[in-house]
Amino acid sequence: MNALDRAFREAGGRVVSALAAGFRDLDLAEESFAEACVRAASAWAAAPPADPAAWLYAVARRIALDRLRRGATAAAHRPDTRPPEPTPEDHAMRLDEPIPDERLRLIFVCCHPAIAPDTRAALTLRTVCGLTTTEVARAFLLPEPTLAQRLVRAKRKIAEAGVPFEVPGPERWADRLDAVLSTIEIAYAQAHADAALAGPHAEFAREMLALSALLARLIPGEPEVAALAASLHLAEARRGARLDADGAMVPLTGQDVRDWDPRLCEAGEHLLARSAALSREARRPPGPRALQAAIHAAHASRRRSGVIPWDEVLGLYDALLALRDDAVIRTNRAVALAEVAGPAAALTELDAVRAVDWLPLHAARADMLARLGRHGEAVAEYDAALSLAPNAAEERFLKRRRAASVAA
């Protein structure tokens, strides 16, 4: 990976967020950063600068100012000359780098109530996290043109409604919180899906884990915030066990618990206990993120018991399905159902969501078919999964499973 690719992947979201917060214009921020990257491709041909990310930020900022001057609108869009007094979240998010980290602010902007609820998290993932439109569409299981139209409308709405580029006071967080949490959840999933952390969004694992912990401190009384932080800690605890010696992905049920991070496991379990206590105090039933965290914790209990409590996991998925009925939950529930009622029952459930062209769904169907001895059909499902551009670790795992079905 060259210096420009690395800077684009690791600092792109931070640079765009800083530009958008300063100029209060999402399109200007994205276009200026893109032009800075084009200039870097030729300017860095001989040797990259000492700090590539800072170079991109400085050049993009000059490009944005030049565009505003040429458009005779600089006065109306001048960046803040006197930033407001730093808040606790500003201190918590600050990095020792010459680029202000404005992502928390921009996440709240993109999740403003003026934006359609079904677009808030998608806009944040595209703008703040730097996911491509294709990646965001896949995350939401939407056609790419549909998602692209929603993003254009959302950015237009921010401009027309004069949405303030600021982190609102806590009293106004409630109507944005679900979209903020969804953004963190999906951004982390982009990194977690790649067991080798070799993909373009590998840094999201560390950053979203830290951001979830930050929000749990900033909003200590909200059970769903603590629950999301619990899920991310428990998932990240398994990082060291997710690859085998050949670089293939190791599924959760096959991981060696001795390779899990006990510190992160304990932190996740503590956060889940806090979420449950908050729900009891408020006399509220567990929310969807609390149920997801409980599923992670049930798997984590294998560290002590040596077995996965599949009946408990299935019951948690049943409760989750009542709150959030989608292809992701149904697929994961079917995997648990296979351990309780067998692969035939699971395959029946998976057939109900078969219309979704989603890699984990194809992989799950392939596994059930192989377990039922229907190896020809399993190979076809593995081929469908492999056609959807899996990452390297996933590809090795799928090809290994496919070869076993071919040989059977």
N, C-alpha and C positions, 0 to 999 in steps of 0.2 A: 504494500500500500504506500503510495507516495505522499509527500507532505500535504499537498492540496486535498487529496481524498481524506486524509486523517483529520485535517483541520475542519473540513466540511462536515464530517460525521460527528466529531467530538465537540465542536464549538458552534456549529451552524445555528442550532436552536437558541443558544445564548446570544449570538450576534443579532439575529433577527429580532429577538425579544427586546434587546437593548435599543435597537433602532426604532422599533414600533412604539416603545414606551416614550422615547424622546421626541419623535416626529408625529406621533399619534396618527399613524397612517400605515395599515398593514400592507397594502399593495406597494407603497413606496419602500417599505423596509425589505420586502421580499425581492423586489426588482433591483434595488441597490446592492443587496448582498449577491444576487446572481451575477450582476455586472462585475462586482469586485472579484468574484471567482473566475470569470472569463479573463480579466486582466491578470490575475495571478498565474493562470496557465502559461502565459508568455513571460511575465516578469520573473517567475521563479525557475525558468528553464535552466539557468546556470546554477543557481543555488537558492534554496528557500530562505526566507528571513529567519532571524533567531526566534521570533515568536510569531508563527504563521497566523494564529487566531487573532492576535492584536493587529497585525497588518491588515487582515480582511476587515476587521471592525473599523479601523481608521479610514481605509479606502472607501468602504461602503458608506460611511458617514459623510465623507467629502462628496461622493457621488450624489447622495440624497440632497445635500445642501445646494449643489450645483443645479440639480433638477428644479428645486424650489425657486432658486433665483431666476432661472430661465423662464419659469412659469409665472414670475412676479407674484408669488404667493408666500414668499418666505416669512413675511410678517405674521401671517395667519397661522403658520405651521412651525414657527421657530421653536426649537427644542427648549425644554425648561432650563432657564439660566440659574434659578435657585431651587434645587430639589427640596422637597419637603423634609422635615425632620425624620430621620430613619426610625422605622417601627421595629419591634422585636423580630418580625419575620424578615425585615431587610437585613438586620444583623446576622440572623441565622443562615440566610442564603448567600451572604457575601463571600466571594472567593478572592484569594490573593492574586488577582489578575487584573489587567487594565481594562477589562470589559465588565461593565456593571451587569450583574445577573438579575435580569428583570422578568424571569420566567414566571415566578409566582404571580406577579402583577398581571402579566399578559394572560395567564390561565384564567384569572378572575374576569378579565375583560372579555375573553372569548366565551365565557360561560354566563354572560350577562342575561338577565331575563328578557331583554329585547330580542335575543336570538331564539329561534325555534328550538324547543327542548331536544328534538331528535338530531340537532345539528351541532349543539354546543361542544360536546366532547370531540366530534369529528373535526371541527374547525380548530380546536386546540391542538389536536394531534398533528394536523397538517401544518399549522402556523408555528406553534411553540416547539414541538418535538421534531419537526422536519420530516415526518413521514410523507411519502409520495401519495398522490391521490389514489393510485392503485393499491398501495398498502392499507390506507385507511378504508377504502371500499371493501377490501378483503376482511379487515377486522370487524366490520359491521355487516358482512355478508350481503352487500348491496352491489348492484350494477355500477360500474365506474361512472358512466354519464350521469346517473341519478345523483351520486355523491358529489360530483363536480358542480352540478347546478346548485345544490344546497350550499356549497361552500361560497360560490359567487354571491348568492343571495345574502348569506350571513355577513360577509365582509361589507356588502353594500349597506346592510342594516346598521352595522356599527358606525359607518360614516354618516348616514342620514340621521340616526338617532342621537348623534353626539355623545356616544358612550364614553364616560370618563376613563382615562387610562390610569387607574389606581386600584390598590387593594382596598375594597370597601371595609367599613367598620364591621365588627363581628355581628352586629344586629342585622346586617344585610347579607350574611353568608348563607342563610338557610336555603334561599331560593336558587343558589348557585352550587351548593355543596355536592349534590348528586353528580352533576356533570364534571365537577373538579375531581371527584373520586373516580369516576369512570375513566377520565383521561389518564390518571396515574395508573389505574388498573390495566388498561389496554397498552399503555406505553411500556409498562414493565413486562407484560406478556410478549411484546415484540422481542425483547431481549431474552426472556426465559425460554422462548420457543427454540432458540439456538443454544443447544447444550454446550457448544464449544466457545460461545461468546465471540465468534469470529465474524458475525454479520455487521451490517452498517449501523445497527442500533444497539450494539453491545453495551455502550455506556449507560443506557437507560436502566439497567439492572441496579447499578450503584446509585444513580441519581434518584430514581423513583423510590427506592428503599429509603433513602435519606429524606426525601420529600414527604413520604407517608409518615415517618417518625416525627418530622417537623410539624405536620398538621395535627398529629395526635397530641403534641404538646400545646399547640396554639388553640385547639378546640378540645379541651380535656373532658368535656361533658357529653360528647356525642358518641354513642356506641358504635355506629357504623364507621366512623373515622378510625377508632381503635381497632375495629375488626379488619379493616383493609390493611392497616399496618401489620396486624398479626399474620394475615395471609402472606404478605410479601416477605416477612421475616422467615416464616416456615418454609416457603418455597425456595428462598435464597439459601437457606440452610442446607439444601440438598445439592447445591451447585457442584461440590467436589465428587459426587457419586454419579453424575449424569453422563459420563463418558467412559467407555471401556478402553482397554489398552490399544485397540485398533482405531480409536476415534469415532466409534459408533455410539449413538444415543442409547442409554440404558433406561428403559421405562421405570416408573416409580416402583412398581412391584418387584423389580429385579435388582434394585439398588442395595448396596451394602450399607447398613445403617451406621457402621463404624466410620464411614466417610462423611457423614453429615456433621454440620457444625453445631456442637451442643450449645454454644453461646447464643446463636441465632434461634435455635429451637426453643430455648428457655425464654428468650425475649418474646418470641411469638406467642408462646403459651401464656405468658404473663399479660400480654396485650389482649388476648382473647378473654382471659378471666376478667380483666377490667371492663371489656365490652359487655360481658354477661352481667356484671354487677351494675353497670350503668342502666342496662335494659330493665333489670329487676327494680332498681330505684325509681325509674320512670314508669314502671308497670306497662312496659311495651314488650311485645313479642320480638324474638330475634329477627333482624332484617336480613336481606339477601347476602350482604357481605359477612354478617356474623355467621350465617349458615355455611358459607364458603370457607371461612376460617375454621369452623368446627370440622369440616371435612379434611382440611389440611392437618388439623390437630389429631384427628382419628388416625390418619396415616402415620403421623409422627409418633403416635403411641407404640408403634412397632419397635421403637428403640428399647422400650422396657419389657413389652410382652412377647415380642418375637413374632406376633401375628397381626394381620390387619383385621379389624372388626367390621367385616363386610356388611353384616346386617345393620350396624349403626350407620355406616357410610350410605347405604341405600336409603335408610330412613331419612337421613339429612338431605339427600338429593330429592326425595319425594316432597319434603317440606319446601325446598328451594324451588322446585318446579311449580309449586302453587303460587310463588311470588314472581318468578321470572321464567316464563315458558319460552325457550328459544332452542335453536339447533345445538348450541354448545352444551347447554345443561342436559338436554335429552341424550346427546351422544355420551357424555360422561356418566350419566345415570345408567345407560345401557351397559357400559363397561362394568359397573358395580353389580348390576343385575346378573350379568354372566357368572359372577362368582357366587351368587346366592341361588339362582334358579337355572343356571346353565346357559350355554351359548345360543341355543335355539330360541329361548325366550328373549335374549338380548337382540338377536338378529331381527326378530319380529318388530321390536321397538325401533331399531335402526332403520328398518324399511320405511317407517312412517316419516322419516326426515331425509329420505334418500334424494329428493329433488335438489338439495343444497349441494353444490359442487365445492366441497370443503375437504382439505387434505385429512384432518383427523377423522372425519366421518368415513372416508374411503379406507383408511388404515384400520379403523375399528371393525368395519364390515369384513375386511380381508381376514382379520384375526378370527372373527367368529366363524366365517366360512371354512377356514383352515382347521379350526378345532372340531368342526362338524364333518371333516373329511371331504369337503367340496373344494378340492384344491384348484381345479381349473377356474372356478369362479373367483377363488381367492387371488389367483395370479392376475386376473383381469382387474380386480380392485386395487391390488398393489401397483399395477401399471397406471391406473387412474391417479393414485396418490403421487406416484413418481412424476407424472406429467405436470404437476402443480408446483414445480420448482422448489422442492424441499431444500433446506440447508444441508451442508455436507454431512453433519453427524446424523441427521434424520435420513438422508439418502442412503448412507451405509447401513443403517438399521433396516430400512424398508427393503433394500436389495437382498440383505441377508435373509429376511423373512420370506421374500419372494422365492429365492433359490431353494429354501426348505420346502416350499409348496410344490415347486417344479419337480424336486427330487422325490416327493412323497408318492 
